[in-house]
Amino acid sequence: MCGIVGYVGEKNSPEVLIDGLKKLEYRGYDSAGIAFFEENEINIIKSRGKLQNLINKINENKKIHSTCGIGHTRWATHGEPSHINSHPHGSKTLAIVHNGIIENYLPLKEELLSKGYNFLSQTDSEVLALLLDYYYEKDPIFAVNKMVEKIKGSYALGIIFRDYPEKIFAVKRDSPLIIGKGKGENFIASDIPAILKYTNKYIILEEGEIAEITKECIRIYNRDNQLIEKEILTATWDENAAEKNGFPHFMLKEIYEEGEILRKTISPYYDGNINFKFQNITDENINSIKKIHIIGCGTAMHAGLIGKNIIEKLCKIPVEVHIASEFRYSETVIDKQDLILAISQSGETADTIAALKKAGDYGCRTIAVVNVLGSSITRISDDVIYTFAGPEISVASTKAYLVQIAIMYLLALKISEIKNLISENEIAENISYMLSLEKKINQILNNSDKIKHFAYDFHGYENLFYIGRGLDYSIAAEASLKLKEISYIHSETYAAGELKHGAISLITKDFPVIALATDENLFDKMLSNIKEIKSRGGKVLLITTENIAKEKLSDRKEDIADYIFQIPETKHLFIPFVAIIPLQLFAYYMAVLRGCDVDKPRNLAKSVTVE
Ligand code: AGP
């Protein structure tokens, strides 16, 4: 979704703003713009399309020198991506950048039109600019408060007023915004990577708070207009983590980090015991859980599917996985003693936030599994378990998924320990096995040429099925999402046994299948399904384990599948950690071969902060 940056300090603000916007490109956008002070006047430059278009426009100007400004990358919601709809929007007195959606913008627009205001764009955001202008009588905080009283919806706003050329104002509700604290310079941003080059200190702006920022000082007002002290957080991510470091794409770099971050996520939570430090949830609460509901969107929800398999197996507690956008309006039966697990990389996904709030209304305990420190979801759940993936820049989530499932395993082990279903020794063995997976992951990464070769043979197809049974079926759901989001190939996941109940009619020589068959106990069943596909002309890429290949396929490999990828031998319970790697690589190479914009796929945004 949209990205916001703001800078006030000694540096040339357009340069800092562009720098920050580049770091927010991953959020997805279709136009960009900046507003900055020059000789005490507000100057706005904006452009449709990629940031480079904006940079070219800035460079057409005489040498700019400005020390205060705001910038924006827009992901169109109201009105097409165009110059006129790009942010900043403004009047003679002010300029704003907005991330979010103003739900009551139409009646407000009518009201402003009747007061003689003219609108240039089709956006909901311009209403905010003109509403502010209407209320502004030399007192920015008063005007912002008045505007906030009138608007409904979600917003993170950066604002500059012509009368205050050395100040930025900011306010937020339901959209992320942080304030970066530097030395003699301060920032606003939608996300931490935008400021990491300059500072790792930041403050999280809470709902309804207003910030007034100069180069030396950050003032925060609460909803009652009182000045408040805020905690200054330190990001542990280093600037390099948000760079490609020689990889052609962030996605590939992030896949190659997976072994290491698996270790980095597990290690802090194990010191001979699984040591989640819950503040609000006791062992007693956990012992009385009747059911667990996992909520999330996209990849995070798919991590929940793995969680369901593992928790049900190890803890004997029923688990239901909910798509957050469905859960928020559903009539799901929830008991007070149920536990809600919300999974989110960004911690800012609007649907997951709403679903979590709804869960809270039932009086259930909530635990969030989140990657971004201090993000919105961490502040509305009873307890938080952080994943330590570092910044994930590519829109397609890879490393975050891996550590989300790692937390599912740790939680399952912890719950089964509390329920006396597992011994300390068994936990230790399981943890050490999980840590040993780093080697197997790296082994697959070292064999990536093989996957590249498969991708070469498959990238011309327009349709694909992923099939599997049990855990493989859940892994396949994520593999399929990865492929479609970045390569634009239509793909679907099917439970292998379900194919013959309808969808097998689609199988032809132009409709290949990726079959995941890593469970020895279910392999013969999978084999029958693969035969059904082969006998209808469908090409099959089989992903299986070295052991299965040796024991069950031996000398007849070619008759069974057109292509086979063998995963290093892994205990089946832990197969998701290794089986997903070749599938992420497959999606990546397919997208590269099709010439797609891998890190910023069309129409997508990294964190989906609108409904
Ligand atoms: C993953 O590749 C997607 N880009 C998307 O499905 C993502 O996982 C989803 O939007 C949830 O995001 P979150 O983890 O930040 O809540």
Residues whose N, C-alpha, C, O or C-beta is under 5 A from the ligand:
A	BS01	AGP	C297 G298 T299 A300 I343 S344 Q345 S346 G347 T349 V395 A396 S397 A605 K606 V608
